[in-house]
């Protein structure tokens, strides 16, 4: 599974989620997470049909989108979803 986070330094939700992601990645060091800057990557925003920063997209090993969310999730909710999708 691969996770792509589309974020921006000016985005309040992104700033709130940053420490949650840091904790998750410390607990799950093999998790593949790519950060994409919303402002610097308009081509990737178009490719992934992203209309708002703070968008997170989960892909399976074949590159198929499994799930996406925009905004905020509590760390526990996010961990639960990661584990659920990892076993998909």
N, C-alpha and C positions, 0 to 999 in steps of 0.2 A: 504494500500500500504506500502511496505517496500523497503527501498533503502539500497544497500550495496555499500560502497566505498572501493575500493582496492587501497591503497596508500602506499607511501614510503617516508621516511624523506629526501632522496636524490633526489627525483623526482621534477624537476622544475615546471611541470604542477600542481602537487599536492600542492606544496607550494603556488602557485598563487591562486588555488581554495580554499584553507583553509579558508581565511577570507570571501570569498563569501558564503561558506557553513555555516560559523558561523552566518552571517547576516540572511541567510534564516532560519536557525534553531531558531534564536531568534524571527523571525516574525511568524514562524509556529511551535510552541513548541510541538504540538502533532505529528509532522512528525517523523516516525520511521526510523532512520538512524543508520546503523552499520558500523563502521570503521574496516577494515581488513588490517593488515600490510602485504604488499606484500612479504617481505623477511621471515617473521615468519610463514606464512601459506601456504606452497606449496600444501598441500592437498586441501585447499579451492580454490586455483588458478586452480587446476586441475578440481575440481567439477564444477566450474563456467566457465571453459574454458577461463581463463584469461591469455593473453600472455604479457600484459604490465601493469605496474602500471598506475595509473590515470584512471582506469576503474570504471565506475559507472553503476550499474545494478538496474533497477526498477522491482519490483515484485508485482503482484496483491495479494489479500488476500488469494488466493489458492496456492500461491507459483509459479505461472506461470510467466515467464519473459515477461514483457511488452515492455521494451526498454533498450538499453544500449548505452553509449557513452564513448569515450576514449579521454582524453585530456582536452581542455579548452572550457568553455561556459561562456558567460557573465551572470551576476546574473539575469538580466531581462529575458534572454532566458531560463535559468534554472527554474526560478519561473513559467514562462508560461508553460513549459513542465510538471512541477510538478502538477500544477493546472489542466492541461488537463488530465493527467494520473490519478489523484486522483478521477476525475469524470468518469473514464472509466467504 
